[in-house]
Each structure stands twice: as structure tokens, then as C-alpha cells.
């Protein structure tokens, strides 16, 4: 089973729960409809990795704030790249079919280490750089569904085990990437840096 690091501990998440279409400008850039309800899908443990691989010219990166769950509450924070086979997803969407082939493949949840958090979640913001150029950035205020609301909605129909991760959605700026591309993610609480992570795309 794949694991993540939370402080000094190694934790095995049973699943990664992803929130789709959670930023208005991202919905608009992909030409999607505004959802009436929260869009939720899962990635299995086999998707979890700290290694960014390349999977083909149509694979897209989507930077996201990630929440680590313990005792049914948000215990830690991290950053992640939700990888998507865009061509496969578009084909599935046109037929009204599930997205697992496009979203839940091995290596599709690229996660940082996680840090404990007991601050103000309303002050969270993040930046993703690709080859030193700012590619994505967003803060709490831009989320359609806030972390507390995500937690309540998911728990209405699904058990969140200790160590499970919620990926909170991606803002505008998603793109395909190439082998050798270097990504740097920075998570802030206000002006305080909580964590920094680097991934270099390989094969």
C-alpha cells in the first residue's frame, strides 16, 4: 500500500477524495457547466505517489490544496497534483460515463508531505510554479465549497478513514506538461509559509 508522510509518521490513506469544479474560473476555462451540487470522485490508494511521471501529451496537471483527515476532522495540510488524461476524460464526459480511467490511474495523485495544522483555514492560499513561472494560484475565498463544507458533505454518504486525503479542487491554469518540467508548490497561511514541495516530471 502506498503511503504519505505526516510530520514524523508514515500514513496509508485508504483513498483520496477529490472535489471537482470548485473554482469558477477553472470551470469557465474548460467550458464546463456550473454544478448544482458538489462534484465528488475518488482516487484509490494505488494512485498515491510522491513522484511526478509523464503519461503522454494529453495528460494535464491540476494543483490543489490537500486535507489530511484524522478522527473525522482536518488534521493536516499538503499540496498535490491531480493528474488527468484529458483526452480520455473528454470522451467519457460526452458519453456520460464515469471518469475513473482518466482520473484514478496509478500515479494520478501526486502528493507532498503533510504538516499539522491548527491555524485559520480561512487564510489558506497556494501557488504552483512550472519551470519558475507562476502557473496556478488561489486562496480560500475563491473556493465555491469551503473545506468545512466539503467535509460535512462527504461524510453524509462516505466514511473518511484516518489518513484519507481530500483534494479540494483546482483553480484556473491547468495545462499539459512534459518530461523534465519542474514544479514547485508553496502553501501559505496568510503570509506564513507552511510548506514547500518540488516535483520534476520523469518517465
C-alpha positions as CSV (number, residue, x, y, z in Angstrom):
1,X,0.0,0.0,0.0
2,X,1.2,3.5,-0.8
3,X,1.9,5.9,2.0
4,X,2.2,9.6,2.7
5,X,4.3,11.4,5.4
6,X,2.6,13.4,8.1
7,X,5.2,15.0,10.3
8,X,7.3,12.1,11.5
9,X,4.7,9.5,10.7
10,X,4.0,7.4,7.6
11,X,0.3,7.0,6.9
12,X,-1.5,4.8,4.5
13,X,-4.6,6.6,3.0
14,X,-7.4,4.2,2.0
15,X,-8.5,6.7,-0.6
16,X,-8.2,10.2,-2.0
17,X,-11.5,12.0,-2.2
18,X,-11.4,14.7,-4.9
19,X,-13.7,17.8,-5.3
20,X,-14.3,18.7,-8.9
21,X,-15.3,22.1,-10.4
22,X,-14.6,24.1,-7.2
23,X,-13.3,27.3,-8.8
24,X,-15.4,29.4,-11.1
25,X,-12.6,30.5,-13.4
26,X,-11.4,26.8,-13.9
27,X,-15.0,25.8,-14.8
28,X,-15.0,28.5,-17.4
29,X,-11.6,27.8,-18.8
30,X,-12.6,24.2,-19.5
31,X,-16.1,25.1,-20.8
32,X,-17.9,23.1,-18.1
33,X,-21.3,23.7,-16.7
34,X,-21.6,25.1,-13.2
35,X,-22.6,22.2,-11.0
36,X,-25.8,22.2,-9.0
37,X,-24.2,20.1,-6.3
38,X,-20.6,19.3,-5.1
39,X,-18.8,17.1,-7.7
40,X,-17.0,14.2,-5.8
41,X,-14.9,11.4,-7.1
42,X,-12.3,9.1,-5.7
43,X,-8.8,8.0,-6.4
44,X,-7.6,4.7,-4.9
45,X,-4.6,4.1,-2.8
46,X,-2.8,2.8,-5.9
47,X,-2.9,6.4,-7.3
48,X,-1.0,7.9,-4.4
49,X,2.7,8.8,-5.1
50,X,5.3,11.5,-4.4
51,X,6.7,11.0,-7.9
52,X,5.5,13.0,-10.9
53,X,5.6,10.9,-14.0
54,X,4.7,11.7,-17.6
55,X,1.9,9.7,-19.2
56,X,1.5,11.2,-22.6
57,X,0.9,14.5,-24.4
58,X,-2.7,14.8,-23.2
59,X,-2.1,14.4,-19.5
60,X,-2.9,17.5,-17.5
61,X,-1.7,18.7,-14.1
62,X,-4.1,20.3,-11.6
63,X,-2.6,21.9,-8.5
64,X,-4.7,21.6,-5.3
65,X,-4.7,22.2,-1.5
66,X,-5.0,18.8,0.2
67,X,-6.6,18.0,3.6
68,X,-5.5,15.1,5.7
69,X,-8.3,13.6,7.8
70,X,-7.9,12.1,11.3
71,X,-10.8,11.4,13.7
72,X,-13.2,12.8,11.1
73,X,-11.6,16.2,11.2
74,X,-8.9,18.1,9.3
75,X,-5.6,17.3,11.0
76,X,-3.0,18.2,8.3
77,X,-2.4,20.1,5.1
78,X,-0.5,19.4,2.0
79,X,-0.3,20.1,-1.7
80,X,-1.0,17.8,-4.6
81,X,-1.2,17.5,-8.4
82,X,-4.3,15.8,-9.6
83,X,-3.2,14.3,-12.9
84,X,-5.9,13.8,-15.6
85,X,-5.9,12.1,-19.0
86,X,-7.7,15.0,-20.6
87,X,-8.5,13.2,-23.9
88,X,-10.0,10.2,-22.1
89,X,-11.9,12.4,-19.7
90,X,-13.4,14.4,-22.5
91,X,-14.5,11.3,-24.3
92,X,-16.1,9.8,-21.2
93,X,-17.9,13.1,-20.4
94,X,-19.5,13.3,-23.8
95,X,-21.0,9.8,-23.2
96,X,-22.0,10.5,-19.6
97,X,-19.6,7.8,-18.3
98,X,-17.6,7.7,-15.0
99,X,-14.1,9.3,-15.0
100,X,-12.0,6.6,-13.3
101,X,-10.0,5.8,-16.4
102,X,-9.0,9.4,-16.7
103,X,-8.5,10.3,-13.0
104,X,-7.8,7.2,-10.9
105,X,-4.9,5.6,-12.7
106,X,-1.7,4.6,-10.9
107,X,0.4,7.7,-10.0
108,X,-2.5,10.1,-10.6
109,X,-2.5,11.6,-7.1
110,X,0.9,13.3,-6.7
111,X,1.1,14.4,-3.0
112,X,3.5,16.4,-0.9
113,X,4.3,15.6,2.7
114,X,1.7,16.9,5.1
115,X,2.1,19.3,8.0
116,X,-0.1,19.6,11.2
117,X,-2.5,22.5,11.1
118,X,-4.3,24.3,13.9
119,X,-4.5,27.8,12.4
120,X,-7.1,29.7,10.4
121,X,-8.2,27.7,7.4
122,X,-9.7,30.9,6.0
123,X,-6.2,32.3,5.5
124,X,-5.0,29.4,3.3
125,X,-3.6,30.1,-0.2
126,X,-1.2,28.4,-2.5
127,X,1.0,28.9,-5.6
128,X,2.2,26.4,-8.2
129,X,5.2,27.2,-10.4
130,X,6.1,25.4,-13.5
131,X,9.7,25.9,-14.6
132,X,9.9,29.0,-12.4
133,X,6.8,30.7,-13.9
134,X,3.6,31.0,-11.9
135,X,1.1,28.6,-13.3
136,X,-1.7,28.5,-10.7
137,X,-2.7,30.3,-7.5
138,X,-5.8,30.6,-5.4
139,X,-7.0,31.2,-1.9
140,X,-9.8,30.1,0.4
141,X,-12.1,32.9,-0.8
142,X,-12.1,31.6,-4.4
143,X,-13.4,28.2,-3.5
144,X,-17.1,27.6,-4.2
145,X,-17.2,24.9,-1.5
146,X,-15.0,25.6,1.6
147,X,-13.1,22.8,3.4
148,X,-15.6,22.5,6.3
149,X,-18.4,22.2,3.8
150,X,-16.6,19.5,1.8
151,X,-16.0,17.5,5.0
152,X,-19.7,17.6,6.0
153,X,-21.0,16.7,2.6
154,X,-18.6,13.8,2.0
155,X,-19.4,12.4,5.5
156,X,-23.1,12.4,4.6
157,X,-22.5,9.3,2.4
158,X,-18.9,8.1,2.8
159,X,-16.8,7.2,5.8
160,X,-13.5,9.0,5.9
161,X,-10.9,6.8,7.5
162,X,-7.9,8.1,9.4
163,X,-5.2,9.1,6.8
164,X,-7.6,9.7,4.0
165,X,-6.9,12.8,1.9
166,X,-9.3,15.3,0.4
167,X,-8.1,17.2,-2.7
168,X,-10.1,20.4,-2.7
169,X,-10.2,21.3,-6.4
170,X,-8.0,23.2,-8.8
171,X,-8.1,26.9,-10.0
172,X,-7.5,28.1,-13.5
173,X,-4.2,27.5,-15.2
174,X,-4.3,23.7,-15.7
175,X,-2.2,22.5,-18.6
176,X,-0.4,19.5,-20.1
177,X,3.3,19.1,-19.1
178,X,6.4,17.4,-20.4
179,X,9.2,15.2,-19.1
180,X,11.8,17.4,-17.3
181,X,9.3,20.1,-16.3
182,X,10.0,21.3,-12.7
183,X,7.1,22.1,-10.4
184,X,7.3,24.0,-7.1
185,X,4.3,24.3,-4.8
186,X,4.0,26.7,-1.9
187,X,1.2,26.6,0.7
188,X,0.7,29.7,2.9
189,X,-1.5,30.7,5.9
190,X,-1.7,34.4,5.2
191,X,1.9,35.4,4.7
192,X,3.3,32.4,6.7
193,X,4.8,29.7,4.6
194,X,3.5,26.3,5.8
195,X,5.3,24.0,3.3
196,X,7.1,23.9,0.0
197,X,7.4,21.0,-2.4
198,X,9.2,20.3,-5.6
199,X,8.4,17.7,-8.3
200,X,10.3,17.1,-11.5
201,X,8.4,15.2,-14.2
202,X,10.1,12.0,-15.3
203,X,9.2,8.9,-17.2
